[in-house]
Amino acid sequence: MSTSKTLDPAQAARDARPARNEGLKRRRRPDRRPWRQAVLRDWQLYTLAILPLAFFAIFRYLPMIGNVIAFRKYRPGGSLFGEEWVGLRYIQLFLGDPTFWNVLLNTVILGLLTLLICFPLPIVLALLINEVRGRAFKRFVQSISYLPHFLSTVVVAGIFIELLSLNGPVNRILRSASLDPIAFMQEPGWFRTVYISSELWQTVGWGTIIYLAALTMVDDQLYEAARIDGAGRLRQIWHVTLPGIRPTIMAVFVLNTGTFMAVGFEKVLLLYNPLTYPTADVINTYLYRLGIVSGNFSYAGAIGLFEAVIGLIMVLSANLLSRRTVGAGLW
């Protein structure tokens, strides 16, 4: 006489669950080699990263340790990390200093002008060059626009100082037109115009390179479809070209935002003078005079730390904006 054994459905499901979960894990887990095997296999490629990593470690990350002097009293010749802890004393000092707020305002204004004027113009120039059909003329325009980038900042500043001096070519033209000469380099109201003009002349042509490279990646079939739909050149640029290079535009925007607070220190230092301090003095030049010239390293370190924090917040915000608008960012 045979007896039949009945199985509990709940028990059977519990017994089958581990096997099913194990199968899912086995399918989901990618077949990756250990990182040691990858390094041994492609060690020639990894050696190329040694020098860049060493550069950033030594000249970018290691100096961050020095930010501690923003909270400690540093004396030249004493301890490298300061003599005594002073807490937020230096931060309170610069927050209550009217000169600092004027310098911060100048930095924000110059940064905004640079971002609003110098950022979109390379895009416009790249679109114009891309529309040129004559190859020889296109190369000529590219060469002429790239050339100022290869001049050092000292040379560019010297050219503008000579051009805009009281006896320079610009004022000679004004005199020949029976107009009064203008002290461009001595009047605070003209400094921002001079600075932005020099930045445009030096950087716009070079900035077109990355956009011209991005334009080559736009699919020609999209232009053909737009032409079939009756779109002219302007509509093709608006609906095909600009959306095609939008990720590149946002990536460059994030990078430019990272240097928003660090307005061109070298050029400002070469172009400004005590007469133009009300509009020309920015955080970096103020730090130079406080730290290097006056030797007040702790106070300058506190202001530099504040500038770095603001810059970090702006970069994170710009990258978040990029991810929200185009779905991609730098990280």
For each residue, the residues with C-beta under 8 A, 3 or more apart:
1:
2:
3:
4:
5:
6:
7: 11 12
8: 11 12
9: 12 13
10: 13 14
11: 7 8 14 15
12: 7 8 9 15 16
13: 9 10 16 17
14: 10 11 17
15: 11 12 18 19
16: 12 13 19 20
17: 13 14 20 21
18: 15 21 22
19: 15 16 22 23
20: 16 17 23 24
21: 17 18 24 25
22: 18 19 25 26
23: 19 20 26 27
24: 20 21 27 28
25: 21 22 28 29
26: 22 23 29
27: 23 24
28: 24 25
29: 25 26
30:
31:
32:
33: 37 38
34: 37 38
35: 38 39
36: 39 40
37: 33 34 40 41
38: 33 34 35 41 42
39: 35 36 42 43 46
40: 36 37 43
41: 37 38
42: 38 39 45 46
43: 39 40 46 47
44: 47 48
45: 42 48 49
46: 39 42 43 49 50
47: 43 44 50
48: 44 45 51
49: 45 46 52 53
50: 46 47 53 54
51: 48 54 55
52: 49 55 56
53: 49 50 56 57
54: 50 51 57 58
55: 51 52 58 59 60
56: 52 53 59 60 61
57: 53 54 60 61 62
58: 54 55 61 62
59: 55 56 62 63
60: 55 56 57 63 64
61: 56 57 58 64
62: 57 58 59 65
63: 59 60 66
64: 60 61 67
65: 62 68 81
66: 63 69 80 81 301
67: 64 70 301 304 305 308
68: 65 71 72 81 82
69: 66 72 74 81 82 297 298 301
70: 67 90 91 298 301 302 304 305
71: 68 82 85 86 87 88 90 302
72: 68 69 81 82 83 84 85 86 298
73: 82 83 84 86 298
74: 69 78 79 81 82 83 297 298 301
75: 78 83
76: 295 297
77:
78: 74 75 82 83
79: 74 82 83
80: 66
81: 65 66 68 69 72 74
82: 68 69 71 72 73 74 78 79 85 298
83: 72 73 74 75 78 79
84: 72 73
85: 71 72 82
86: 71 72 73 89 90 298
87: 71
88: 71 91 92
89: 86 92 93
90: 70 71 86 93 94 298 299 301 302
91: 70 88 94 95 302 306
92: 88 89 95 96
93: 89 90 96 97 299 302
94: 90 91 97 100 299 302 303 306
95: 91 92 100
96: 92 93
97: 93 94 100 101
98: 101 102
99: 102 103 286
100: 94 95 97 103 104 286 303
101: 97 98 104 105
102: 98 99 105 106 278 281
103: 99 100 106 107 281 282 283 286
104: 100 101 107 108 283
105: 101 102 108 109
106: 102 103 109 110 279 280 281 282
107: 103 104 110 111 261 263 282 283 284
108: 104 105 111 112
109: 105 106 112 113 192 279
110: 106 107 113 114 192 195 196 263 268 282
111: 107 108 114 115 260 261 263
112: 108 109 115 116
113: 109 110 116 117 192 196
114: 110 111 117 118 119 196 199 256 263
115: 111 112 118 119 256 257 260
116: 112 113 119 120
117: 113 114 120 121 196 200
118: 114 115 121 122 196 199 200 203 204 207
119: 114 115 116 122 123 252 253 256
120: 116 117 123 124
121: 117 118 124 125 200 204 207
122: 118 119 125 126 203 204 205 206 207 208 211
123: 119 120 126 127 211 245 249
124: 120 121 127 128
125: 121 122 128 129 145 204 205 207 208
126: 122 123 129 130 208 211 212 215
127: 123 124 130 131 211 215 237 241
128: 124 125 131 132
129: 125 126 132 138 141 142 208 212
130: 126 127 212 215 241
131: 127 128 233
132: 128 129 137 138 141
133:
134: 137 138
135: 138 139
136: 139 140
137: 132 134 140 141
138: 129 132 134 135 141 142
139: 135 136 142 143
140: 136 137 143 144
141: 129 132 137 138 144 145
142: 129 138 139 145 146 205 208
143: 139 140 146 147
144: 140 141 147 205
145: 125 141 142 148 204 205 206 208
146: 142 143 149 150 205 206 209
147: 143 144 150 151 205
148: 145 151 156 201 202 203 205 206
149: 146 202 203 205 206
150: 146 147
151: 147 148 155 156 159 202
152: 155 156
153: 156 157 202 264 266 267 270
154: 157 158 266 270
155: 151 152 158 159
156: 148 151 152 153 159 160 198 201 202 267
157: 153 154 160 161 198 267 270 271
158: 154 155 161 162 270
159: 151 155 156 162 163
160: 156 157 163 164 194 197 198 271
161: 157 158 164 165 185 271
162: 158 159 165 168
163: 159 160 168 169 170
164: 160 161 168 170 171 184 185 194
165: 161 162 168 171 184 185
166: 171 181 183
167: 171 172
168: 162 163 164 165 171 172
169: 163 172 173
170: 163 164 173 174 182 184
171: 164 165 166 167 168 174 175 181 182
172: 167 168 169 175 176
173: 169 170 176 177
174: 170 171 177 179 180 181 182
175: 171 172 178 179 181
176: 172 173
177: 173 174
178: 175
179: 174 175
180: 174
181: 166 171 174 175
182: 170 171 174 187 190
183: 166 186 187 190
184: 164 165 170 187 190 194
185: 161 164 165 190 194 271 273 276
186: 183 273 275 276
187: 182 183 184 190 191 275 276
188: 191 275 276 277 278 279 280
189: 279
190: 182 183 184 185 187 193 194
191: 187 188 194 195 271 272 276 279 280
192: 109 110 113 195 196 279 280
193: 190 196 197
194: 160 164 184 185 190 191 197 198 271
195: 110 191 192 198 199 264 267 268 271 280
196: 110 113 114 117 118 192 193 199 200
197: 160 193 194 200 201
198: 156 157 160 194 195 201 202 267 271
199: 114 118 195 196 202 203 264 267
200: 117 118 121 196 197 203 204
201: 148 156 197 198 204
202: 148 149 151 153 156 198 199 206
203: 118 122 148 149 199 200 206 207
204: 118 121 122 125 145 200 201 207 208
205: 122 125 142 144 145 146 147 148 149 208
206: 122 145 146 148 149 202 203 209
207: 118 121 122 125 203 204 210 211 252
208: 122 125 126 129 142 145 204 205 211 212
209: 146 206 212 213
210: 207 213 214 248 252
211: 122 123 126 127 207 208 214 215 245 248 249
212: 126 129 130 208 209 215 216
213: 209 210 216 217
214: 210 211 217 218 244 245 248
215: 126 127 130 211 212 218 241 244 245
216: 212 213
217: 213 214 244
218: 214 215 222 223 240 241 244 245
219: 222 223 244
220: 223 224
221: 224 225
222: 218 219 225 226 240 244
223: 218 219 220 226 227 236 240
224: 220 221 227 228
225: 221 222 228 229
226: 222 223 229 231 235 236 239 240
227: 223 224 230 231 236
228: 224 225
229: 225 226
230: 227
231: 226 227 235 236 239 240
232: 235 236
233: 131 236 237
234: 237 238
235: 226 231 232 238 239
236: 223 226 227 231 232 233 239 240 241
237: 127 233 234 240 241 242
238: 234 235 241 242
239: 226 231 235 236 242 243
240: 218 222 223 226 231 236 237 243 244
241: 127 130 215 218 236 237 238 244 245
242: 237 238 239 245 246 249
243: 239 240 246
244: 214 215 217 218 219 222 240 241
245: 123 211 214 215 218 241 242 248 249
246: 242 243 249 250 325 326
247: 250 251 326 328
248: 210 211 214 245 251 252
249: 123 211 242 245 246 252 253
250: 246 247 253 254 321 322 325 326 328 329
251: 247 248 254 255 322 329 330
252: 119 207 210 248 249 255 256
253: 119 249 250 256 257 318 322
254: 250 251 257 258 315 318 319 322 329 330
255: 251 252 258 259 330
256: 114 115 119 252 253 259 260
257: 115 253 254 260 314 315 317 318
258: 254 255 311 314 315 318
259: 255 256 262 263 311
260: 111 115 256 257 263 311 314
261: 107 111 283 307 310 311 314
262: 259 265 284 307 311
263: 107 110 111 114 259 260 268 282 283 284
264: 153 195 199 267 268
265: 262 268 269 282 284 285 288
266: 153 154 269 270
267: 153 156 157 195 198 199 264 270 271
268: 110 195 263 264 265 271 272 280 282 284 285
269: 265 266 272 284 285 288
270: 153 154 157 158 266 267
271: 157 160 161 185 191 194 195 198 267 268 276 280
272: 191 268 269 276 277 280 281 285
273: 185 186 276 277 280
274: 277
275: 186 187 188
276: 185 186 187 188 191 271 272 273 279 280
277: 188 272 273 274 280 281
278: 102 188 281
279: 106 109 188 189 191 192 276
280: 106 188 191 192 195 268 271 272 273 276 277 285
281: 102 103 106 272 277 278 285 286
282: 103 106 107 110 263 265 268 285 286
283: 103 104 107 261 263 286 287 303 307
284: 107 262 263 265 268 269 287 288
285: 265 268 269 272 280 281 282 288 289
286: 99 100 103 281 282 283 289 290 303
287: 283 284 290 291 300 303 304 307
288: 265 269 284 285 291 292 293
289: 285 286 292 293 294
290: 286 287 293 294 296 299 300 303
291: 287 288 294 295 296 297 299 300 301
292: 288 289 295
293: 288 289 290
294: 289 290 291
295: 76 291 292
296: 290 291 299 300
297: 69 74 76 291 300 301
298: 69 70 72 73 74 82 86 90 301 302
299: 90 93 94 290 291 296 302 303
300: 287 290 291 296 297 303 304
301: 66 67 69 70 74 90 291 297 298 304 305
302: 70 71 90 91 93 94 298 299 305 306
303: 94 100 283 286 287 290 299 300 306 307
304: 67 70 287 300 301 307 308
305: 67 70 301 302 308 309
306: 91 94 302 303 309 310
307: 261 262 283 287 303 304 310 311
308: 67 304 305 311 312
309: 305 306 312 313
310: 261 306 307 313 314
311: 258 259 260 261 262 307 308 314 315
312: 308 309 315 316
313: 309 310 316 317
314: 257 258 260 261 310 311 317 318
315: 254 257 258 311 312 318 319
316: 312 313 319 320
317: 257 313 314 320 321
318: 253 254 257 258 314 315 321 322
319: 254 315 316 322 323 329 330 331
320: 316 317 323 324 329
321: 250 317 318 324 325
322: 250 251 253 254 318 319 325 326 328 329 330
323: 319 320 326 327 328 329
324: 320 321
325: 246 250 321 322
326: 246 247 250 322 323
327: 323
328: 247 250 322 323
329: 250 251 254 319 320 322 323
330: 251 254 255 319 322
331: 319
